[in-house]
Amino acid sequence: MGIQSHRDLIVWQKAMELVTFVYEATNAFPKSELYGLTSQMRRSAVSIPSNIAEGRRRGSRKDFRNFLINAYGSGAELETQIEIAKRIQIAPDADYRHIDELLMECMRMLNKMISNLQPTS
């Protein structure tokens, strides 16, 4: 049957799961961080599946690859923001293991897809 839309991509499905876990984790952050780290982490997380979906709908391999690169960059932002949250202990009881695992899985998948869509010279 093949891939009909971005919804069929496992990386998009995993990224959507990641968004859910980031929202749940940031609910435990102090209200004073609503417009700071909470907002940044949520936007970075949402950007990953959003870029995958937009790139898939664009139609060309080149556009899809560029949007995957953007998604990968958003993943790197989220990785950094999670590390900041850990270091400043913004939510001391938070368990970031599942988020870390999902994010790394998405990053590996995105990296592989980007490599496979490398332009031929």
C-alpha positions in Angstrom: 0.0 0.0 0.0 2.9 2.4 0.7 3.0 5.8 2.2 -0.1 7.8 1.5 0.5 10.8 3.8 2.7 12.1 6.6 0.4 10.2 9.0 1.8 6.9 7.6 5.4 7.9 8.5 6.6 6.3 11.8 8.8 9.3 12.5 5.7 11.5 12.4 3.8 9.2 14.7 6.7 9.1 17.2 7.1 12.9 17.0 3.4 13.3 17.8 3.9 11.0 20.8 6.9 13.1 21.8 4.7 16.3 21.7 2.2 14.7 24.1 4.9 13.8 26.6 6.5 17.2 26.4 3.2 18.8 27.2 2.6 16.5 30.1 6.1 17.2 31.5 5.9 20.9 31.1 2.6 20.9 33.0 4.7 20.3 36.1 6.8 23.4 35.5 6.2 26.5 37.6 3.6 29.0 36.2 6.4 31.6 36.1 7.9 29.6 33.2 4.8 29.6 31.1 6.3 32.2 28.7 9.8 30.9 29.1 11.0 27.3 29.0 7.5 25.8 28.9 6.7 27.7 25.8 10.0 27.1 24.2 9.9 23.4 24.8 6.4 23.1 23.5 7.1 25.0 20.3 10.2 23.0 19.6 8.3 19.7 20.1 5.4 20.8 18.0 7.7 22.0 15.2 9.1 18.5 14.7 5.9 16.7 13.4 4.7 20.0 11.8 7.8 20.2 9.6 7.6 16.5 8.7 4.0 17.0 7.6 4.6 20.2 5.7 7.6 18.8 3.9 5.7 15.6 3.0 2.9 17.7 1.5 5.3 19.9 -0.6 5.7 17.3 -3.3 9.4 17.4 -4.1 12.2 15.4 -2.5 14.3 18.6 -2.2 11.5 20.4 -0.2 10.8 17.3 1.9 14.5 17.0 2.8 14.7 20.7 3.7 11.7 20.4 6.0 13.2 17.2 7.6 16.4 19.3 8.3 14.2 21.9 10.0 12.5 19.2 12.0 16.0 17.9 13.0 17.0 21.4 14.1 13.9 21.7 16.2 14.9 18.3 17.8 18.3 19.7 18.7 16.6 22.8 20.2 14.3 20.5 22.3 17.3 18.4 23.4 19.0 21.5 24.6 15.9 22.8 26.4 15.5 19.5 28.2 19.1 19.6 29.3 18.5 23.1 30.7 15.4 21.9 32.5 17.3 19.1 34.1 20.2 21.3 35.1 18.2 24.0 36.8 15.9 21.3 38.2 12.8 23.2 37.2 10.6 20.2 38.0 12.7 18.1 40.4 10.4 15.1 40.3 10.2 15.0 36.5 11.3 11.9 34.7 12.7 12.8 31.3 13.8 9.3 30.3 10.9 8.5 28.0 11.1 12.0 26.4 14.9 11.5 25.9 14.4 8.1 24.3 11.6 9.2 22.0 13.5 12.3 21.0 16.7 10.3 20.2 14.6 7.8 18.2 13.1 10.6 16.2 16.5 12.2 15.6 18.0 8.9 14.4 15.0 8.4 12.0 15.2 12.0 10.7 18.9 11.7 10.2 18.5 8.5 8.2 15.7 10.0 6.1 17.8 13.2 5.4 20.7 11.0 4.3 18.5 8.9 2.1 17.1 12.0 0.4 20.6 13.3 -0.4 20.7 15.0 -3.8 22.5 13.1 -6.5 25.3 14.9 -8.2 
